[in-house]
Amino acid sequence: MLQRKLIATGLLAASMLPGLAFAQDASKPAEPVKAAESPKPPYSLTANVYLVSDYFFRGITQTWDKPAIQGGFDFVHDSGVYLGTWLSNVSGNQYAGGSLEWDLYGGYNYKINDDFTVGAGVYYYYYPGANFDKAAAPLPGVSQTFNTFEGNLTAGWKWVSFKFSYAFSNYFGATTSTGYTDSTSGTYYPELNVAFPLSSVEGLSLIGHAGYTHYSAKLSTPNVNGDTDPSYADWKFGVSYVWKDGWTLGAYYVGTSNTGFYKNTTSFANSQVKDLGGTGGYVTAGRTF
């Protein structure tokens, strides 16, 4: 008899369990249904804008020692393919009839491991409206743009990078019609760049650069300084500070080796004369979005 009572009690308890479970679940708030996360796109698209106190390109001012506003867009795919465009104002003293540099570039970077990368790309420098025939004292019958097309090879290790650029076109308007002994296609520019992060201050880096512009031709007659060889070395060092939200500040000192060729450079727009070589400095502030 006792055994039957135990069995009956057990059956009764079992029959009540679903109700008890339901009561417990009813008192517990339902977990929200999570929305499905969108997959991360296999590319990044960024924009940047900067103000600089002077625009230096390979050691030589491009704005006649005046400020510039610069900016661009970059598309980078996870495969290593990249495309971009960049713009800056330039001086009509150096680019006759022009005031804008518009660059277009693209290429491919291959990541060997977390430390090493290699790549190859092309770069086109375009100066809308600029032409030698718009100079204040134009050369007779000369119509020559400053547009330049280059290819490049790159290699990087952590905070050190090397780049070799090679001109497939005449180099920024330097041709036989503008006073050179031959075409300047084949002019090349090797450069070494360093951005060493300081562990003591997050976001602060020491910046170093050294490059050499080797022209494939010389002037057919000496310039006002009695020099015919435009080839020169350039260097830069300074500091850069980057905030996490994309803001950047930088201060740099630059210089070139061939001051004899680039001093007393006459403006294309007027009778002004300037030393485009030598040393100088600039500061920059901007943001990447």
C-alpha positions in Angstrom: 0.0 0.0 0.0 2.8 2.4 0.9 4.5 1.7 -2.4 1.3 2.6 -4.3 1.0 5.9 -2.3 4.6 6.8 -3.3 3.9 6.1 -6.9 0.7 8.2 -6.9 2.5 11.0 -5.1 5.3 10.9 -7.7 2.8 10.9 -10.6 1.1 13.9 -9.1 4.3 15.8 -8.7 5.3 15.0 -12.2 2.0 16.3 -13.5 2.6 19.6 -11.8 6.1 20.2 -13.1 5.1 21.7 -16.5 2.9 24.2 -14.6 5.7 25.1 -12.2 8.2 25.5 -15.1 5.7 27.7 -16.9 5.2 29.9 -13.8 9.0 30.3 -13.4 9.5 31.2 -17.1 6.6 33.7 -16.9 8.3 35.6 -14.1 11.6 35.9 -16.1 11.7 38.8 -18.7 12.1 37.5 -22.2 15.6 38.1 -23.7 15.5 40.6 -26.6 16.0 39.2 -30.1 19.3 40.3 -31.4 19.3 41.8 -34.9 21.6 40.1 -37.3 24.9 42.1 -37.5 25.7 43.3 -41.0 28.9 41.8 -42.3 31.9 44.1 -42.3 32.6 45.4 -45.9 35.8 44.1 -47.4 37.1 47.7 -48.0 37.6 51.1 -46.3 36.8 54.5 -47.7 38.4 57.5 -46.0 38.7 61.2 -46.5 41.3 63.7 -45.3 41.7 67.4 -45.2 44.8 69.4 -44.1 46.1 72.9 -43.7 49.9 73.4 -44.2 51.9 76.6 -43.8 54.0 75.7 -46.9 53.6 72.8 -49.4 56.9 71.1 -50.0 57.3 68.3 -52.6 60.5 66.4 -52.6 62.2 69.2 -50.7 61.0 72.2 -52.9 58.2 74.5 -52.1 55.2 74.3 -54.5 53.4 77.3 -53.2 56.2 80.0 -53.3 56.4 79.7 -49.5 52.7 80.3 -49.0 50.1 78.2 -47.1 48.0 75.5 -48.8 44.8 73.6 -48.2 45.0 69.9 -49.1 42.7 66.9 -49.1 41.7 63.7 -50.7 39.9 60.4 -50.7 41.3 56.8 -50.4 39.7 53.4 -51.2 41.5 50.4 -49.8 40.3 46.8 -50.4 41.2 43.9 -48.2 42.8 42.2 -51.2 45.5 45.0 -51.2 44.1 47.0 -54.1 43.9 50.8 -53.4 42.8 53.9 -55.3 42.9 57.5 -54.4 42.8 61.1 -55.3 44.4 64.2 -53.7 44.4 67.9 -54.3 46.4 71.0 -53.2 46.7 74.6 -54.3 50.0 75.5 -55.9 51.6 78.7 -57.0 51.3 80.2 -60.5 54.8 81.5 -60.0 56.0 77.9 -60.5 53.1 76.5 -62.6 52.4 79.1 -65.3 48.7 79.7 -65.6 47.8 77.1 -62.9 46.8 77.1 -59.3 45.9 73.5 -58.6 47.6 70.1 -58.3 45.2 67.2 -58.7 46.8 63.7 -58.2 45.3 60.4 -59.2 46.8 57.1 -58.0 46.3 53.4 -57.5 48.1 50.2 -56.9 48.5 47.0 -55.0 50.0 46.3 -51.6 50.9 42.7 -50.5 51.2 41.9 -46.8 53.9 39.3 -46.3 53.3 39.1 -42.5 52.5 41.5 -39.7 55.7 43.4 -40.2 56.6 43.3 -43.9 54.7 44.7 -46.9 55.6 45.2 -50.6 53.7 47.0 -53.3 53.5 48.6 -56.7 51.5 51.5 -58.1 51.1 54.4 -60.5 50.7 58.1 -59.8 49.6 60.9 -62.1 50.2 64.6 -61.3 47.7 66.9 -63.1 47.9 70.7 -63.2 44.7 72.0 -64.8 45.3 75.0 -67.0 49.0 75.2 -66.4 51.3 75.5 -69.4 54.6 77.0 -70.3 52.9 79.1 -73.0 51.1 81.0 -70.2 54.3 82.3 -68.6 54.9 86.0 -68.4 57.8 85.6 -70.7 56.9 82.5 -72.7 59.4 80.6 -74.8 58.7 81.1 -78.5 56.3 78.4 -79.8 56.5 76.3 -76.6 53.3 74.6 -75.5 54.2 72.2 -72.7 52.2 71.1 -69.7 53.6 70.2 -66.3 51.6 66.9 -66.0 53.7 63.9 -65.0 53.0 60.2 -64.9 55.1 57.9 -62.6 55.2 54.3 -61.5 56.5 53.2 -58.1 57.6 50.2 -56.1 57.4 50.1 -52.3 58.6 48.0 -49.4 57.9 48.5 -45.7 58.9 47.0 -42.4 57.0 48.2 -39.3 57.8 52.0 -39.1 60.4 52.1 -42.0 59.4 52.3 -45.7 61.2 52.6 -49.0 59.7 53.8 -52.3 61.2 54.1 -55.8 59.4 56.3 -58.2 60.1 56.4 -62.0 58.8 58.9 -64.5 57.2 57.4 -67.6 56.6 60.9 -69.0 58.7 64.1 -69.1 59.3 65.2 -65.5 57.1 68.2 -64.7 57.5 69.9 -68.0 61.3 69.5 -68.4 61.8 68.7 -72.1 64.0 69.7 -75.0 61.5 72.4 -75.9 61.9 73.9 -72.4 65.7 73.9 -72.4 66.8 70.4 -71.6 69.3 68.3 -73.6 66.8 65.4 -73.9 63.5 64.0 -72.6 63.4 63.7 -68.9 61.3 60.5 -69.0 63.3 58.1 -66.9 63.9 60.5 -64.1 63.7 58.6 -60.8 63.3 59.2 -57.1 64.3 56.7 -54.4 63.3 57.7 -50.9 63.5 56.3 -47.3 60.8 57.2 -44.8 60.7 56.6 -41.0 57.8 57.1 -38.6 59.1 55.9 -35.3 56.4 55.8 -32.5 57.4 57.0 -29.1 56.1 54.6 -26.5 56.3 57.3 -23.8 53.6 59.4 -25.5 50.8 57.6 -27.3 50.2 59.0 -30.8 53.5 60.9 -31.0 56.0 59.8 -33.7 59.4 61.0 -34.9 59.4 61.5 -38.6 62.4 61.2 -40.9 62.8 61.3 -44.7 65.7 61.2 -47.2 65.3 61.1 -51.0 67.2 61.9 -54.2 65.8 63.2 -57.5 67.9 62.1 -60.4 67.1 63.9 -63.7 67.7 61.9 -66.8 68.8 65.1 -68.7 70.4 68.4 -67.9 69.9 72.0 -69.1 71.3 72.6 -72.6 72.7 75.9 -71.4 73.6 77.1 -67.9 70.9 78.9 -65.9 71.4 82.2 -64.2 73.5 80.5 -61.5 75.8 78.9 -64.1 74.5 75.4 -63.3 73.1 72.8 -65.7 72.4 69.8 -63.4 69.0 69.9 -61.6 69.5 66.6 -59.7 69.5 67.0 -55.9 69.0 65.2 -52.6 66.4 66.3 -50.1 65.6 65.5 -46.4 63.1 66.1 -43.7 62.7 65.5 -40.0 60.1 66.4 -37.4 57.4 65.2 -35.2 53.8 64.1 -35.7 51.0 63.7 -33.2 47.8 61.7 -34.0 44.7 61.7 -31.8 42.4 58.6 -31.8 39.7 60.5 -33.5 41.8 61.2 -36.6 43.2 64.6 -35.9 46.9 65.1 -36.7 49.4 67.9 -35.9 52.9 68.0 -37.4 56.0 70.2 -37.5 58.9 69.6 -39.9 62.2 70.9 -41.1 63.3 70.3 -44.7 66.3 70.9 -46.9 67.9 70.2 -50.3 71.5 69.7 -51.5 71.6 71.6 -54.8 71.1 75.1 -53.7 73.3 76.3 -56.6 70.8 75.3 -59.2 67.6 76.4 -57.5 68.5 79.8 -56.1 67.4 82.9 -58.0 64.5 81.0 -59.6 62.4 83.5 -61.6 58.6 83.4 -61.3 56.6 82.4 -64.4 54.0 85.0 -63.4 56.1 88.1 -62.7 59.6 89.3 -62.1 59.9 87.9 -58.6 62.9 85.7 -57.8 63.1 83.1 -55.0 65.5 80.4 -53.7 63.4 77.3 -54.1 66.1 75.0 -52.6 67.9 75.5 -49.4 66.2 74.8 -46.1 62.8 75.7 -44.6 60.1 74.5 -42.2 56.4 74.0 -42.1 53.6 73.0 -39.8 50.5 71.0 -40.6 47.1 70.3 -39.0 44.3 68.1 -40.4 42.0 65.2 -39.9 41.2 61.8 -41.5 37.6 60.7 -41.5 
